Amino acid sequence: QVLQQALQSRELRLTSDPGAAEDPRFRLVIVFSPAAGEVLEFCERPPAGGGPRPEGRVELRAGFCRDDKALAVIDGWAEEVAGPEDETFAQLLRQVCRDIFSREGGDD
């Protein structure tokens, strides 16, 4: 129980307004249809969007960055997406956020 009390937990608030950010050095970068690129350099130089994808397929790369350093980078994709209001698209974004901010799997 003593160890449980020692663990810290934070609520992560995301904003698109850098002036409202708690610490603007931290940012979430999302690139849709990413071109191939170095994962570790993602925050320094996010890749440009790539060419067209098959109809209904959405591909993305998300990076959680501090300044120009990648703390976590993840790729995701979904098929049969009708548009940004599609529940499949929302599920993709939720999964990417869970995966990029998760502390499971032996992370320090």
All heavy atoms as an XYZ file, in Angstrom:
831
protein
N       0.827     -1.188      0.000
C       0.000      0.000      0.000
C       0.876      1.259      0.000
O       0.528      2.248     -0.631
C      -0.942     -0.006      1.181
C      -1.903      1.153      1.112
C      -3.116      0.933      1.963
O      -3.231     -0.030      2.685
N      -4.046      1.835      1.877
N       1.985      1.232      0.691
C       2.888      2.377      0.700
C       3.382      2.665     -0.714
O       3.444      3.822     -1.138
C       4.073      2.131      1.654
C       5.111      3.214      1.519
C       3.581      2.035      3.085
N       3.719      1.606     -1.465
C       4.191      1.804     -2.833
C       3.093      2.371     -3.724
O       3.357      3.204     -4.582
C       4.720      0.497     -3.408
C       5.991     -0.034     -2.758
C       6.379     -1.367     -3.368
C       7.120      0.976     -2.912
N       1.868      1.896     -3.536
C       0.764      2.421     -4.331
C       0.603      3.916     -4.124
O       0.360      4.667     -5.061
C      -0.552      1.728     -3.971
C      -0.756      0.428     -4.706
C      -2.117     -0.145     -4.392
O      -2.570     -0.131     -3.260
N      -2.758     -0.677     -5.417
N       0.745      4.367     -2.893
C       0.604      5.784     -2.597
C       1.748      6.601     -3.196
O       1.605      7.788     -3.448
C       0.528      6.009     -1.087
C      -0.736      5.446     -0.482
C      -0.712      5.478      1.036
O       0.316      5.720      1.645
N      -1.859      5.224      1.640
N       2.886      5.962     -3.429
C       4.036      6.659     -3.979
C       3.929      6.858     -5.490
O       4.593      7.723     -6.043
C       5.324      5.897     -3.664
N       3.097      6.047     -6.164
C       2.942      6.172     -7.608
C       2.179      7.437     -7.943
O       1.170      7.752     -7.337
C       2.206      4.951     -8.176
C       2.937      3.622     -8.053
C       2.053      2.493     -8.551
C       4.231      3.669     -8.831
N       2.679      8.149     -8.927
C       2.025      9.378     -9.346
C       1.203      9.113    -10.598
O       1.580      8.325    -11.444
C       3.054     10.455     -9.641
C       3.813     10.890     -8.431
C       4.794     11.995     -8.767
O       4.881     12.436     -9.896
N       5.520     12.436     -7.772
N       0.118      9.818    -10.706
C      -0.729      9.731    -11.877
C      -1.090     11.154    -12.289
O      -1.307     12.007    -11.440
C      -1.987      8.932    -11.556
O      -2.831      8.907    -12.667
N      -1.130     11.383    -13.584
C      -1.475     12.713    -14.091
C      -2.615     12.598    -15.071
O      -2.697     11.639    -15.824
C      -0.292     13.327    -14.834
C       0.809     13.751    -13.944
C       1.767     14.575    -14.721
N       1.118     15.864    -15.023
C       1.769     16.898    -15.472
N       3.039     16.825    -15.709
N       1.151     18.021    -15.718
N      -3.421     13.613    -15.081
C      -4.434     13.720    -16.119
C      -3.810     14.509    -17.255
O      -3.258     15.589    -17.057
C      -5.655     14.462    -15.587
C      -6.758     14.566    -16.600
C      -7.984     15.239    -16.031
O      -8.383     14.900    -14.902
O      -8.523     16.117    -16.734
N      -3.859     13.960    -18.431
C      -3.265     14.593    -19.602
C      -4.329     15.429    -20.305
O      -5.351     14.917    -20.730
C      -2.719     13.530    -20.559
C      -2.065     14.028    -21.822
C      -0.822     14.858    -21.495
C      -1.691     12.858    -22.696
N      -4.083     16.722    -20.388
C      -4.996     17.615    -21.095
C      -4.347     17.998    -22.420
O      -3.237     18.519    -22.441
C      -5.270     18.877    -20.284
C      -6.096     18.637    -19.039
C      -6.395     19.933    -18.283
N      -5.166     20.643    -17.947
C      -4.907     21.904    -18.290
N      -5.786     22.600    -18.971
N      -3.774     22.477    -17.953
N      -5.040     17.727    -23.506
C      -4.539     18.090    -24.835
C      -5.241     19.351    -25.300
O      -6.437     19.531    -25.079
C      -4.787     16.949    -25.827
C      -4.111     15.618    -25.504
C      -4.518     14.566    -26.527
C      -2.610     15.775    -25.468
N      -4.496     20.245    -25.936
C      -5.058     21.481    -26.461
C      -4.386     21.804    -27.792
O      -3.231     21.446    -28.004
C      -4.874     22.659    -25.478
O      -5.388     23.843    -26.079
C      -3.420     22.864    -25.108
N      -5.118     22.453    -28.661
C      -4.521     22.889    -29.925
C      -3.977     24.315    -29.809
O      -3.431     24.852    -30.757
C      -5.551     22.806    -31.056
O      -6.658     23.629    -30.755
N      -4.089     24.924    -28.620
C      -3.612     26.285    -28.368
C      -2.308     26.226    -27.563
O      -2.338     25.963    -26.363
C      -4.678     27.065    -27.599
C      -4.248     28.478    -27.260
O      -3.154     28.908    -27.689
O      -5.013     29.161    -26.551
N      -1.153     26.465    -28.206
C       0.125     26.403    -27.486
C       0.173     27.327    -26.271
O       0.813     27.014    -25.274
C       1.164     26.825    -28.525
C       0.521     26.578    -29.844
C      -0.952     26.801    -29.619
N      -0.534     28.453    -26.314
C      -0.554     29.370    -25.181
C      -1.287     28.824    -23.977
O      -1.041     29.246    -22.844
N      -2.183     27.871    -24.196
C      -2.943     27.273    -23.095
C      -2.295     25.989    -22.572
O      -2.759     25.421    -21.587
C      -4.372     26.969    -23.557
N      -1.219     25.551    -23.207
C      -0.555     24.302    -22.809
C       0.156     24.471    -21.472
O       0.760     25.512    -21.206
C       0.442     23.877    -23.874
N       0.086     23.434    -20.659
C       0.790     23.450    -19.380
C       2.288     23.568    -19.599
O       2.982     24.306    -18.902
C       0.463     22.164    -18.613
C       1.078     22.094    -17.245
C       0.695     20.827    -16.514
O      -0.383     20.258    -16.773
O       1.490     20.392    -15.662
N       2.811     22.833    -20.560
C       4.231     22.901    -20.914
C       4.321     22.735    -22.430
O       4.242     21.621    -22.944
C       5.009     21.793    -20.209
C       6.512     21.880    -20.425
O       6.949     22.571    -21.381
O       7.256     21.266    -19.646
N       4.471     23.831    -23.187
C       4.433     23.751    -24.647
C       5.593     22.985    -25.270
O       5.582     22.738    -26.471
C       4.432     25.218    -25.090
C       4.933     25.990    -23.932
C       4.610     25.189    -22.701
N       6.579     22.581    -24.479
C       7.649     21.741    -25.032
C       7.110     20.370    -25.418
O       7.673     19.684    -26.259
C       8.792     21.571    -24.033
C       9.526     22.851    -23.709
C      10.585     22.611    -22.665
N       9.988     21.962    -21.500
C      10.641     21.182    -20.650
N      11.925     20.952    -20.803
N      10.032     20.641    -19.614
N       6.018     19.941    -24.781
C       5.402     18.655    -25.074
C       4.320     18.862    -26.113
O       3.512     19.783    -26.009
C       4.790     18.041    -23.811
C       5.812     17.619    -22.807
C       6.197     18.477    -21.790
C       6.395     16.367    -22.887
C       7.144     18.098    -20.858
C       7.350     15.977    -21.961
C       7.721     16.847    -20.945
N       4.305     17.971    -27.125
C       3.283     18.086    -28.154
C       3.002     16.717    -28.764
O       3.842     15.818    -28.728
C       3.690     19.091    -29.228
C       4.982     18.787    -29.907
C       5.519     20.022    -30.664
N       6.872     19.777    -31.085
C       7.227     19.222    -32.230
N       6.306     18.871    -33.091
N       8.483     19.030    -32.532
N       1.820     16.604    -29.312
C       1.400     15.407    -30.026
C       1.340     15.769    -31.495
O       0.643     16.709    -31.881
C       0.032     14.933    -29.536
C      -0.544     13.707    -30.221
C       0.332     12.483    -29.967
C      -1.960     13.450    -29.736
N       2.101     15.058    -32.328
C       2.146     15.304    -33.765
C       1.481     14.128    -34.460
O       1.832     12.980    -34.204
C       3.611     15.443    -34.252
C       3.655     15.638    -35.758
C       4.312     16.584    -33.532
N       0.514     14.416    -35.329
C      -0.156     13.363    -36.098
C      -0.023     13.697    -37.580
O      -0.351     14.801    -38.005
C      -1.642     13.237    -35.725
C      -1.785     12.889    -34.241
C      -2.320     12.179    -36.597
C      -3.226     12.840    -33.755
N       0.496     12.735    -38.352
C       0.637     12.887    -39.795
C      -0.200     11.789    -40.447
O      -0.022     10.611    -40.150
C       2.118     12.764    -40.234
C       2.234     12.819    -41.743
C       2.946     13.859    -39.581
N      -1.120     12.197    -41.315
C      -1.944     11.231    -42.040
C      -1.257     10.862    -43.348
O      -0.612     11.698    -43.975
C      -3.336     11.813    -42.292
C      -4.139     11.938    -41.037
C      -4.135     13.111    -40.309
C      -4.865     10.862    -40.554
C      -4.858     13.233    -39.131
C      -5.587     10.963    -39.376
C      -5.584     12.151    -38.665
N      -1.386      9.614    -43.742
C      -0.732      9.071    -44.940
C       0.759      9.405    -44.927
O       1.287     10.003    -45.859
C      -1.386      9.623    -46.216
O      -2.742      9.291    -46.265
N       1.462      9.018    -43.851
C       2.872      9.416    -43.741
C       3.749      8.743    -44.782
O       3.562      7.579    -45.118
C       3.261      8.950    -42.341
C       2.352      7.796    -42.063
C       1.058      8.143    -42.760
N       4.684      9.509    -45.307
C       5.709      8.935    -46.171
C       6.702      8.212    -45.268
O       6.770      8.467    -44.069
C       6.395     10.045    -46.964
N       7.474      7.328    -45.844
C       8.484      6.619    -45.057
C       9.462      7.640    -44.482
O       9.784      8.640    -45.109
C       9.229      5.616    -45.935
N       9.921      7.392    -43.285
C      10.862      8.306    -42.657
C      11.432      7.695    -41.397
O      10.936      6.686    -40.897
N      12.453      8.307    -40.882
C      13.075      7.846    -39.653
C      12.134      8.077    -38.478
O      11.666      9.191    -38.267
C      14.392      8.583    -39.419
C      15.469      8.249    -40.421
C      15.928      6.809    -40.323
O      15.984      6.272    -39.201
O      16.212      6.214    -41.373
N      11.862      7.058    -37.711
C      10.955      7.166    -36.580
C      11.552      8.057    -35.492
O      10.867      8.903    -34.923
C      10.614      5.764    -36.031
C       9.840      5.861    -34.736
C       9.813      4.984    -37.066
N      12.831      7.913    -35.201
C      13.432      8.677    -34.109
C      13.583     10.152    -34.444
O      13.745     10.976    -33.558
C      14.779      8.066    -33.712
C      14.690      6.663    -33.135
C      16.067      6.121    -32.822
C      13.814      6.618    -31.886
N      13.527     10.507    -35.716
C      13.616     11.902    -36.118
C      12.233     12.510    -36.356
O      12.113     13.633    -36.817
C      14.449     12.023    -37.400
C      15.886     11.604    -37.208
C      16.658     11.578    -38.517
O      16.044     11.740    -39.586
O      17.875     11.386    -38.462
N      11.191     11.781    -36.024
C       9.826     12.191    -36.334
C       9.471     13.562    -35.777
O       8.860     14.380    -36.444
C       8.852     11.136    -35.804
C       7.409     11.469    -36.050
C       6.850     11.279    -37.298
C       6.620     11.978    -35.042
C       5.517     11.586    -37.541
C       5.296     12.294    -35.269
C       4.748     12.093    -36.519
N       9.847     13.864    -34.540
C       9.477     15.132    -33.911
C      10.314     16.291    -34.430
O       9.864     17.429    -34.430
C       9.616     15.024    -32.402
S       8.472     13.818    -31.701
N      11.506     15.971    -34.869
C      12.376     17.006    -35.406
C      11.924     17.422    -36.804
O      11.871     18.598    -37.128
C      13.805     16.475    -35.460
C      14.833     17.465    -35.933
C      16.229     16.852    -35.945
O      16.449     15.818    -35.283
O      17.080     17.404    -36.640
N      11.603     16.417    -37.622
C      11.169     16.659    -39.001
C      10.036     15.696    -39.331
O      10.283     14.638    -39.907
C      12.331     16.438    -39.968
C      13.444     17.432    -39.878
C      14.496     17.207    -40.961
N      14.961     15.832    -41.058
C      15.979     15.334    -40.357
N      16.619     16.080    -39.520
N      16.351     14.088    -40.514
N       8.783     16.046    -38.969
C       7.681     15.133    -39.304
C       7.641     14.879    -40.808
O       7.887     15.800    -41.585
C       6.435     15.896    -38.849
C       6.923     16.867    -37.844
C       8.324     17.224    -38.263
N       7.386     13.643    -41.209
C       7.349     13.342    -42.648
C       6.169     14.029    -43.313
O       5.144     14.277    -42.686
C       7.188     11.819    -42.680
C       6.549     11.485    -41.379
C       7.057     12.488    -40.382
N       6.342     14.356    -44.558
C       5.230     14.904    -45.337
C       4.231     13.785    -45.589
O       4.574     12.603    -45.526
C       5.757     15.453    -46.665
N       3.013     14.161    -45.859
C       2.014     13.161    -46.213
C       2.413     12.450    -47.489
O       3.017     13.047    -48.378
N       2.115     11.188    -47.570
C       2.468     10.402    -48.745
C       1.407     10.489    -49.819
O       0.540     11.357    -49.796
N       1.474      9.567    -50.734
C       0.533      9.541    -51.845
C      -0.830      9.037    -51.417
O      -1.054      8.716    -50.253
N      -1.735      8.962    -52.364
C      -3.089      8.504    -52.047
C      -3.094      7.052    -51.582
O      -2.256      6.248    -51.974
C      -3.836      8.665    -53.370
C      -2.795      8.773    -54.420
C      -1.549      9.274    -53.767
N      -4.024      6.748    -50.716
C      -4.216      5.392    -50.197
C      -5.479      4.814    -50.830
O      -6.310      5.550    -51.357
C      -4.368      5.417    -48.669
C      -3.167      5.995    -47.930
C      -1.950      5.092    -48.095
N      -0.848      5.497    -47.259
C       0.268      6.060    -47.693
N       0.425      6.302    -48.958
N       1.231      6.365    -46.875
N      -5.638      3.507    -50.752
C      -6.880      2.909    -51.280
C      -8.104      3.551    -50.630
O      -8.052      3.973    -49.476
C      -6.755      1.432    -50.884
C      -5.295      1.205    -50.681
C      -4.727      2.514    -50.191
N      -9.170      3.643    -51.392
C     -10.413      4.253    -50.909
C     -10.823      3.662    -49.561
O     -10.864      2.446    -49.399
C     -11.535      4.007    -51.925
C     -12.817      4.706    -51.611
C     -12.718      6.208    -51.787
O     -11.906      6.679    -52.604
O     -13.465      6.913    -51.104
N     -11.062      4.523    -48.585
C     -11.533      4.085    -47.281
C     -10.440      3.705    -46.307
O     -10.719      3.427    -45.151
N      -9.184      3.692    -46.725
C      -8.092      3.331    -45.822
C      -7.467      4.610    -45.259
O      -7.153      5.536    -45.995
C      -7.027      2.521    -46.540
C      -5.880      2.093    -45.631
C      -4.892      1.205    -46.384
N      -3.712      0.930    -45.614
C      -3.535     -0.116    -44.812
N      -4.504     -1.001    -44.674
N      -2.418     -0.290    -44.154
N      -7.276      4.624    -43.937
C      -6.624      5.747    -43.268
C      -5.370      5.211    -42.595
O      -5.426      4.230    -41.856
C      -7.551      6.393    -42.203
C      -6.810      7.455    -41.412
C      -8.793      6.966    -42.861
N      -4.245      5.855    -42.883
C      -2.978      5.518    -42.227
C      -2.485      6.766    -41.523
O      -2.658      7.881    -42.019
C      -1.940      5.068    -43.247
C      -2.317      3.800    -43.968
C      -1.290      3.388    -45.016
O      -0.215      4.015    -45.095
O      -1.584      2.451    -45.754
N      -1.877      6.582    -40.364
C      -1.337      7.725    -39.651
C      -0.109      7.334    -38.847
O       0.114      6.158    -38.561
C      -2.382      8.371    -38.742
C      -2.950      7.565    -37.565
C      -2.051      7.626    -36.347
C      -4.316      8.093    -37.218
N       0.683      8.329    -38.524
C       1.804      8.178    -37.594
C       1.644      9.281    -36.563
O       1.449     10.446    -36.909
C       3.149      8.311    -38.296
C       4.324      8.256    -37.295
C       5.660      8.141    -37.980
N       5.740      6.811    -38.557
C       6.479      6.505    -39.626
N       7.181      7.429    -40.223
N       6.507      5.278    -40.089
N       1.693      8.899    -35.290
C       1.564      9.864    -34.198
C       2.829      9.819    -33.361
O       3.386      8.750    -33.113
C       0.345      9.536    -33.334
N       3.260     10.989    -32.942
C       4.439     11.070    -32.091
C       4.183     11.972    -30.908
O       3.606     13.051    -31.049
N       4.567     11.512    -29.714
C       4.528     12.346    -28.512
C       5.937     12.880    -28.358
O       6.894     12.113    -28.243
C       4.093     11.531    -27.296
C       3.962     12.352    -26.050
C       3.191     13.512    -26.033
C       4.601     11.968    -24.893
C       3.068     14.266    -24.876
C       4.482     12.713    -23.733
C       3.712     13.863    -23.724
N       6.077     14.188    -28.410
C       7.384     14.826    -28.505
C       7.632     15.772    -27.335
O       6.698     16.375    -26.808
C       7.465     15.650    -29.788
S       6.989     14.766    -31.280
N       8.888     15.899    -26.973
C       9.343     16.985    -26.105
C      10.399     17.719    -26.897
O      11.431     17.140    -27.233
C       9.912     16.492    -24.782
C      10.234     17.694    -23.861
C      10.641     17.275    -22.501
N      12.042     16.864    -22.570
C      12.687     16.257    -21.601
N      12.064     15.941    -20.494
N      13.939     15.929    -21.746
N      10.107     18.967    -27.201
C      10.934     19.740    -28.116
C      11.040     18.962    -29.426
O      10.030     18.611    -30.002
C      12.290     20.073    -27.492
C      12.150     20.975    -26.263
O      11.267     21.851    -26.278
O      12.901     20.780    -25.290
N      12.255     18.627    -29.875
C      12.378     17.889    -31.136
C      12.743     16.424    -30.924
O      13.167     15.746    -31.837
C      13.384     18.568    -32.065
C      14.789     18.578    -31.481
O      14.959     18.201    -30.306
O      15.723     18.965    -32.198
N      12.545     15.923    -29.712
C      12.860     14.526    -29.380
C      11.585     13.704    -29.265
O      10.619     14.113    -28.628
C      13.628     14.435    -28.054
C      14.903     15.228    -28.032
C      15.929     14.650    -28.980
C      17.230     15.389    -28.856
N      17.717     15.956    -30.068
N      11.587     12.528    -29.871
C      10.444     11.617    -29.805
C      10.479     10.839    -28.497
O      11.464     10.174    -28.186
C      10.472     10.652    -30.977
N       9.406     10.934    -27.727
C       9.252     10.124    -26.520
C       8.532      8.824    -26.847
O       8.769      7.803    -26.223
C       8.491     10.904    -25.453
C       9.125     12.232    -25.042
C       8.215     12.968    -24.069
C      10.492     12.002    -24.432
N       7.646      8.885    -27.835
C       6.921      7.700    -28.307
C       6.405      7.992    -29.710
O       5.969      9.107    -29.989
C       5.758      7.377    -27.377
N       6.477      6.993    -30.574
C       5.950      7.114    -31.933
C       5.201      5.827    -32.244
O       5.654      4.734    -31.911
C       7.080      7.327    -32.972
C       6.520      7.364    -34.386
C       7.845      8.610    -32.678
N       4.053      5.973    -32.876
C       3.249      4.803    -33.211
C       2.590      5.006    -34.573
O       2.240      6.119    -34.933
C       2.185      4.537    -32.115
C       1.483      3.213    -32.356
C       1.201      5.672    -32.013
C       0.728      2.709    -31.168
N       2.456      3.930    -35.309
C       1.738      3.932    -36.578
C       0.400      3.244    -36.374
O       0.281      2.318    -35.566
C       2.521      3.167    -37.656
C       3.783      3.894    -38.071
O       3.716      5.111    -38.296
O       4.835      3.239    -38.173
N      -0.603      3.692    -37.099
C      -1.914      3.067    -37.026
C      -2.604      3.146    -38.377
O      -2.231      3.954    -39.228
N      -3.595      2.298    -38.569
C      -4.352      2.305    -39.814
C      -5.720      1.695    -39.577
O      -5.924      0.949    -38.610
C      -3.621      1.547    -40.919
C      -3.330      0.118    -40.601
C      -2.224     -0.367    -39.997
C      -4.178     -1.002    -40.835
N      -2.315     -1.731    -39.837
C      -3.506     -2.137    -40.351
C      -5.427     -1.158    -41.409
C      -4.064     -3.419    -40.408
C      -5.972     -2.440    -41.469
C      -5.285     -3.545    -40.982
N      -6.651      2.042    -40.435
C      -7.998      1.473    -40.385
C      -8.520      1.370    -41.813
O      -8.178      2.182    -42.672
C      -8.930      2.339    -39.547
N      -9.340      0.375    -42.050
C      -9.965      0.152    -43.359
C     -11.431      0.572    -43.305
O     -12.028      0.638    -42.236
C      -9.891     -1.338    -43.733
C      -8.486     -1.898    -43.830
C      -7.779     -1.536    -45.131
O      -8.415     -0.927    -46.015
O      -6.590     -1.851    -45.247
N     -11.986      0.826    -44.473
C     -13.410      1.107    -44.637
C     -13.871      2.300    -43.807
O     -14.911      2.264    -43.155
C     -14.239     -0.140    -44.318
C     -13.899     -1.320    -45.220
C     -14.694     -2.565    -44.904
O     -15.719     -2.474    -44.195
O     -14.284     -3.633    -45.368
N     -13.093      3.378    -43.841
C     -13.454      4.611    -43.138
C     -14.175      5.517    -44.124
O     -13.630      5.866    -45.174
C     -12.197      5.314    -42.574
C     -12.570      6.630    -41.922
C     -11.474      4.400    -41.591
N     -15.401      5.910    -43.778
C     -16.209      6.743    -44.671
C     -15.840      8.218    -44.563
O     -16.052      8.979    -45.498
C     -17.689      6.553    -44.354
N     -15.272      8.640    -43.443
C     -14.909     10.045    -43.254
C     -14.568     10.313    -41.801
O     -14.565      9.402    -40.969
N     -14.290     11.580    -41.466
C     -13.859     11.903    -40.106
C     -14.918     11.685    -39.035
O     -14.590     11.585    -37.855
C     -13.462     13.379    -40.191
C     -14.056     13.892    -41.440
C     -14.253     12.729    -42.358
N     -16.179     11.594    -39.418
C     -17.251     11.350    -38.446
C     -17.512      9.856    -38.241
O     -18.322      9.478    -37.391
C     -18.544     12.045    -38.892
C     -18.394     13.540    -39.074
C     -18.025     14.255    -37.781
O     -18.514     13.851    -36.708
O     -17.235     15.214    -37.846
N     -16.843      9.001    -39.004
C     -17.031      7.547    -38.946
C     -16.537      7.007    -37.612
O     -15.466      7.383    -37.132
C     -16.257      6.909    -40.100
C     -16.588      5.445    -40.307
O     -16.735      4.703    -39.308
O     -16.675      5.030    -41.472
N     -17.293      6.119    -37.006
C     -16.902      5.518    -35.725
C     -15.597      4.738    -35.847
O     -14.806      4.679    -34.907
C     -18.025      4.609    -35.200
C     -17.693      3.920    -33.883
C     -17.351      4.858    -32.725
O     -17.783      6.020    -32.724
O     -16.631      4.403    -31.804
N     -15.316      4.151    -37.003
C     -14.056      3.432    -37.204
C     -12.862      4.383    -37.078
O     -11.842      4.039    -36.501
C     -14.044      2.756    -38.597
O     -15.172      1.885    -38.692
C     -12.781      1.964    -38.823
N     -13.009      5.594    -37.607
C     -11.966      6.607    -37.486
C     -11.775      6.997    -36.018
O     -10.652      7.101    -35.530
C     -12.326      7.832    -38.335
C     -11.272      8.901    -38.318
C     -10.046      8.697    -38.916
C     -11.517     10.112    -37.700
C      -9.072      9.687    -38.908
C     -10.551     11.107    -37.689
C      -9.326     10.896    -38.286
N     -12.868      7.190    -35.292
C     -12.792      7.527    -33.863
C     -12.107      6.405    -33.081
O     -11.286      6.665    -32.198
C     -14.183      7.801    -33.305
N     -12.413      5.154    -33.414
C     -11.771      4.021    -32.742
C     -10.269      4.009    -33.002
O      -9.477      3.718    -32.104
C     -12.392      2.700    -33.203
C     -13.779      2.463    -32.682
C     -14.407      1.208    -33.272
O     -13.882      0.594    -34.202
N     -15.559      0.831    -32.750
N      -9.862      4.324    -34.236
C      -8.438      4.395    -34.566
C      -7.742      5.449    -33.703
O      -6.690      5.185    -33.111
C      -8.253      4.718    -36.054
C      -6.827      5.052    -36.507
C      -5.886      3.873    -36.305
C      -6.832      5.519    -37.965
N      -8.317      6.634    -33.606
C      -7.706      7.696    -32.807
C      -7.646      7.326    -31.329
O      -6.631      7.581    -30.661
C      -8.459      9.008    -33.001
C      -8.351      9.628    -34.387
C      -9.151     10.914    -34.452
C      -6.907      9.860    -34.789
N      -8.708      6.704    -30.802
C      -8.682      6.269    -29.390
C      -7.584      5.242    -29.155
O      -6.847      5.310    -28.169
C     -10.046      5.708    -28.986
C     -11.096      6.774    -28.732
C     -12.332      6.200    -28.060
N     -13.046      5.237    -28.888
C     -14.035      5.543    -29.712
N     -14.450      6.795    -29.832
N     -14.643      4.606    -30.406
N      -7.456      4.270    -30.070
C      -6.440      3.234    -29.909
C      -5.033      3.819    -29.976
O      -4.162      3.464    -29.197
C      -6.605      2.148    -30.975
C      -5.644      0.984    -30.823
C      -5.892      0.217    -29.532
O      -7.026     -0.130    -29.228
N      -4.848     -0.044    -28.764
N      -4.797      4.729    -30.916
C      -3.484      5.364    -31.042
C      -3.147      6.115    -29.754
O      -2.028      6.015    -29.236
C      -3.439      6.283    -32.274
C      -2.246      7.220    -32.233
C      -3.394      5.441    -33.546
N      -4.107      6.860    -29.214
C      -3.854      7.599    -27.963
C      -3.574      6.656    -26.806
O      -2.652      6.892    -26.019
C      -5.035      8.509    -27.632
S      -5.059      9.988    -28.655
N      -4.340      5.574    -26.691
C      -4.072      4.603    -25.622
C      -2.673      4.024    -25.771
O      -1.923      3.919    -24.809
C      -5.104      3.476    -25.652
C      -6.344      3.760    -24.855
C      -7.172      2.495    -24.661
N      -7.628      1.923    -25.906
C      -8.763      2.231    -26.516
N      -9.575      3.122    -25.998
N      -9.107      1.655    -27.644
N      -2.310      3.648    -26.995
C      -1.014      3.008    -27.220
C       0.152      3.964    -26.999
O       1.167      3.587    -26.429
C      -0.935      2.422    -28.628
C      -1.828      1.212    -28.809
O      -2.364      0.700    -27.800
O      -2.001      0.787    -29.958
N       0.020      5.194    -27.434
C       1.152      6.121    -27.341
C       1.381      6.594    -25.906
O       2.507      6.887    -25.521
C       0.991      7.305    -28.315
C       2.366      7.883    -28.634
C       0.073      8.379    -27.773
C       2.368      8.759    -29.860
N       0.325      6.650    -25.091
C       0.469      7.141    -23.724
C       0.446      6.026    -22.681
O       0.558      6.294    -21.500
C      -0.612      8.171    -23.405
C      -0.496      9.421    -24.228
C      -1.474      9.780    -25.125
C       0.629     10.226    -24.126
C      -1.360     10.922    -25.884
C       0.756     11.370    -24.893
C      -0.242     11.726    -25.779
N       0.326      4.774    -23.118
C       0.270      3.650    -22.185
C       1.602      3.427    -21.497
O       2.664      3.591    -22.088
C      -0.111      2.377    -22.956
O      -0.041      1.262    -22.091
N       1.544      3.051    -20.241
C       2.759      2.726    -19.501
C       2.811      1.227    -19.215
O       3.482      0.797    -18.306
C       2.829      3.538    -18.225
C       2.993      5.018    -18.501
C       3.297      5.801    -17.268
N       4.374      5.277    -16.492
C       5.673      5.578    -16.636
N       6.026      6.401    -17.582
N       6.587      5.056    -15.869
N       2.093      0.440    -19.973
C       2.107     -1.006    -19.804
C       3.248     -1.621    -20.609
O       3.856     -0.969    -21.434
C       0.779     -1.598    -20.254
C      -0.386     -1.138    -19.403
C      -1.698     -1.710    -19.867
O      -1.696     -2.545    -20.797
O      -2.716     -1.314    -19.313
N       3.507     -2.868    -20.382
C       4.490     -3.587    -21.175
C       5.924     -3.354    -20.755
O       6.832     -3.477    -21.553
N       6.139     -2.988    -19.489
C       7.508     -2.865    -19.001
C       8.151     -1.518    -19.230
O       9.350     -1.380    -19.068
N       7.356     -0.508    -19.624
C       7.954      0.828    -19.769
C       8.389      1.341    -18.419
O       7.804      1.062    -17.403
C       6.922      1.818    -20.348
C       6.587      1.516    -21.791
O       7.345      0.756    -22.411
O       5.585      2.043    -22.287
N       9.419      2.153    -18.422
C       9.889      2.759    -17.170
C       9.083      3.990    -16.846
O       8.642      4.705    -17.653
C      11.368      3.146    -17.273
C      12.245      1.905    -17.337
O      11.846      0.863    -16.820
O      13.330      2.022    -17.913
